[in-house]
Amino acid sequence: QVHVVESGGGLVQAGGSLRLSCAASGSIFSSYVMGWHRQVPGKQREFVAAITSGGRTDYADSVKGRFIISRDNAKNTLYLQMNSLKPEDTAVYYCNAIAHGTTYWGQGTQVTVSS
């Protein structure tokens, strides 16, 4: 069992920045594929970004050039630096860890971008 807990959400004006954090349990965090998804009411959860154990990253087209995913294996923590935020980035952001063939999700953190 892997537990993931997100933090860092909040209210920000358009054009601003926020950094989300995700703490994950487990002694082999460095081997997990980690990622971020987001969801707005009435819509499906959508992929935002992911990072492999080797540090390879992938981004949704909608956030490329604005968001940066990173990880600190010594702290068992995943980050999402969000810059140039837009109102359409408003959503609940979920962290996920893929370990042993299973995907584990956090409870989510709300990000609201005002225009």
C-alpha positions in Angstrom: 0.0 0.0 0.0 1.3 3.4 -1.0 -0.2 6.6 0.6 0.0 9.9 -1.3 -1.0 13.3 0.2 -1.2 16.5 -1.9 -0.7 20.0 -0.6 -0.1 23.5 -1.9 -3.4 24.3 -3.6 -5.1 27.6 -3.2 -6.5 30.7 -4.8 -4.3 32.7 -7.2 -4.8 35.4 -9.9 -4.4 34.6 -13.5 -0.7 34.9 -14.5 0.4 33.8 -11.1 2.2 30.7 -9.8 1.6 27.9 -7.4 3.7 24.9 -6.4 1.9 21.7 -5.5 3.6 19.0 -3.4 2.8 15.3 -3.0 4.3 13.2 -0.2 4.3 9.5 -0.9 5.0 6.6 1.5 7.2 3.7 0.8 10.9 2.9 0.9 11.2 2.5 -2.8 9.7 5.9 -3.8 12.5 6.4 -6.3 11.1 3.5 -8.4 7.6 4.8 -8.6 6.2 6.5 -11.7 4.6 9.6 -10.4 2.1 12.0 -11.9 -0.5 14.7 -11.7 -4.0 14.7 -13.0 -6.8 17.2 -12.6 -10.6 17.2 -12.6 -13.4 19.8 -12.7 -17.0 19.0 -11.7 -18.9 17.2 -14.5 -15.7 16.3 -16.5 -13.4 13.3 -16.5 -10.1 13.4 -14.7 -7.4 14.5 -17.2 -3.7 13.9 -17.3 -1.5 16.8 -16.5 2.1 15.6 -16.1 4.2 12.5 -15.2 7.7 11.7 -14.3 9.4 8.3 -14.4 11.9 6.8 -12.0 14.6 7.9 -14.4 13.4 11.5 -14.5 11.8 11.4 -17.9 8.8 13.8 -18.0 5.7 14.1 -20.0 3.1 16.9 -20.2 -0.4 17.5 -21.5 -0.3 20.0 -24.4 -2.4 22.4 -22.4 0.3 22.9 -19.7 3.6 22.4 -21.7 5.9 25.4 -21.2 4.0 26.5 -18.1 4.1 23.6 -15.7 7.2 21.7 -14.4 7.0 18.3 -12.7 9.9 17.2 -10.6 10.7 14.8 -7.8 13.0 14.7 -4.7 13.6 11.0 -4.0 15.4 11.8 -0.8 12.2 13.4 0.5 9.7 11.0 -1.1 8.1 14.1 -2.6 6.7 15.0 -6.0 6.2 18.6 -7.1 4.3 20.5 -9.7 5.4 24.0 -10.4 2.6 25.9 -12.1 3.4 29.2 -13.8 1.4 31.6 -15.9 -1.8 30.1 -14.5 -5.0 30.5 -16.4 -8.7 30.4 -15.2 -9.0 27.1 -17.1 -6.4 25.6 -14.9 -9.0 25.7 -12.1 -9.5 22.1 -10.9 -8.9 19.6 -8.1 -5.3 18.3 -8.7 -4.6 14.7 -7.9 -1.3 13.1 -7.3 -0.8 9.5 -8.3 1.9 6.9 -7.7 2.3 3.8 -9.8 4.0 1.0 -7.8 3.9 -2.7 -8.2 1.5 -2.4 -11.1 -1.1 -0.5 -9.0 -2.0 3.1 -9.2 -2.5 4.9 -5.9 -4.3 8.3 -5.7 -4.3 11.1 -3.2 -7.4 13.0 -2.0 -6.7 16.0 -4.2 -6.0 19.7 -3.6 -8.1 22.5 -5.0 -6.5 25.1 -7.3 -8.6 28.1 -8.2 -7.4 30.7 -10.7 -9.3 34.0 -10.8 -9.5 36.1 -13.9 
